[in-house]
Amino acid sequence: MGLLSKKDLKLITDPLADNNPITIQVLGICSALAITAELKASIVMSIAVLFVMGLGNLTISLMRNIIPPKIRIIVQLIVVATLVIIVDLVLKAFAYELSKTLSVFVGLIITNCIIMGRFEAFALANGPIRSFIDGVGNALGYAVILIIVGFFRELLGSGTLLGFKVLGDPIEKTGVYAFGYENNGFMLLAPMALITVGIIIWVQRSRNTSLIEDN
């Protein structure tokens, strides 16, 4: 028998595809548009959300039987705010330049609909282990989209990945630039992030027509 049952495994695999929090549930769109111009920022934001969602779901589940119903939202906000403060302090200590790039968007993790939604819909009704797995699964689903969007936006917009020139030097005209290729600056603007997410949604629904909503 594996470490995870089929039921628990689905908590991780479903958000990666047919129940993705961004492309299916349409949650967490703001950060997907705002911080994906660079792949590094996308990866760091994904790790931050993974930390907050995993530990947040676990904490809320452990406290679920002692949280008064009337103040449950306040308790959830306190839990997620505490975890976000930890993330923010760690970034400022070890990756200060990146923390300035992410700036206010790290703080906005507090109001991320995916996190608050999983607290309310899952962690308050399930045990700690399953809640932790659910948090990790939804965070990974969120991360997959951020990383895909960040990959294409940085590659096509700047010709780099993680800051490394992978297409050649646009000034010295080496690599693909020697053949007349030019970076698409539009990819670095927020509208292109929305278009990229839209393309991912279209591909996903083309592969699985059951995801197409009836009008």
ChimeraX attribute file (.defattr): number of C-alpha atoms within 10 A of each C-alpha:
attribute: neighborCount
match mode: 1-to-1
recipient: residues
	/A:1	4
	/A:2	6
	/A:3	7
	/A:4	11
	/A:5	9
	/A:6	9
	/A:7	9
	/A:8	16
	/A:9	16
	/A:10	15
	/A:11	20
	/A:12	19
	/A:13	17
	/A:14	16
	/A:15	25
	/A:16	22
	/A:17	15
	/A:18	17
	/A:19	16
	/A:20	23
	/A:21	27
	/A:22	24
	/A:23	25
	/A:24	16
	/A:25	14
	/A:26	12
	/A:27	18
	/A:28	18
	/A:29	20
	/A:30	14
	/A:31	18
	/A:32	25
	/A:33	21
	/A:34	17
	/A:35	25
	/A:36	29
	/A:37	26
	/A:38	24
	/A:39	24
	/A:40	19
	/A:41	20
	/A:42	26
	/A:43	21
	/A:44	20
	/A:45	26
	/A:46	21
	/A:47	16
	/A:48	21
	/A:49	29
	/A:50	22
	/A:51	18
	/A:52	27
	/A:53	30
	/A:54	21
	/A:55	21
	/A:56	29
	/A:57	33
	/A:58	25
	/A:59	20
	/A:60	29
	/A:61	23
	/A:62	18
	/A:63	15
	/A:64	19
	/A:65	11
	/A:66	9
	/A:67	17
	/A:68	11
	/A:69	10
	/A:70	8
	/A:71	9
	/A:72	17
	/A:73	15
	/A:74	10
	/A:75	16
	/A:76	21
	/A:77	17
	/A:78	13
	/A:79	18
	/A:80	25
	/A:81	19
	/A:82	15
	/A:83	20
	/A:84	22
	/A:85	15
	/A:86	14
	/A:87	21
	/A:88	20
	/A:89	13
	/A:90	13
	/A:91	19
	/A:92	14
	/A:93	11
	/A:94	10
	/A:95	13
	/A:96	15
	/A:97	12
	/A:98	14
	/A:99	22
	/A:100	13
	/A:101	13
	/A:102	21
	/A:103	15
	/A:104	11
	/A:105	17
	/A:106	21
	/A:107	15
	/A:108	13
	/A:109	23
	/A:110	22
	/A:111	13
	/A:112	18
	/A:113	16
	/A:114	22
	/A:115	28
	/A:116	21
	/A:117	13
	/A:118	19
	/A:119	28
	/A:120	15
	/A:121	11
	/A:122	19
	/A:123	27
	/A:124	22
	/A:125	14
	/A:126	18
	/A:127	16
	/A:128	20
	/A:129	16
	/A:130	20
	/A:131	29
	/A:132	23
	/A:133	22
	/A:134	29
	/A:135	31
	/A:136	23
	/A:137	26
	/A:138	28
	/A:139	27
	/A:140	23
	/A:141	25
	/A:142	26
	/A:143	25
	/A:144	20
	/A:145	23
	/A:146	27
	/A:147	22
	/A:148	17
	/A:149	28
	/A:150	28
	/A:151	22
	/A:152	22
	/A:153	28
	/A:154	24
	/A:155	25
	/A:156	18
	/A:157	20
	/A:158	23
	/A:159	23
	/A:160	21
	/A:161	19
	/A:162	15
	/A:163	13
	/A:164	11
	/A:165	14
	/A:166	14
	/A:167	18
	/A:168	16
	/A:169	15
	/A:170	18
	/A:171	8
	/A:172	9
	/A:173	14
	/A:174	13
	/A:175	15
	/A:176	15
	/A:177	17
	/A:178	14
	/A:179	9
	/A:180	10
	/A:181	13
	/A:182	15
	/A:183	17
	/A:184	14
	/A:185	13
	/A:186	13
	/A:187	23
	/A:188	23
	/A:189	15
	/A:190	18
	/A:191	12
	/A:192	18
	/A:193	25
	/A:194	17
	/A:195	14
	/A:196	21
	/A:197	20
	/A:198	13
	/A:199	13
	/A:200	16
	/A:201	18
	/A:202	14
	/A:203	11
	/A:204	17
	/A:205	17
	/A:206	12
	/A:207	9
	/A:208	12
	/A:209	9
	/A:210	10
	/A:211	14
	/A:212	13
	/A:213	7
	/A:214	5
	/A:215	3
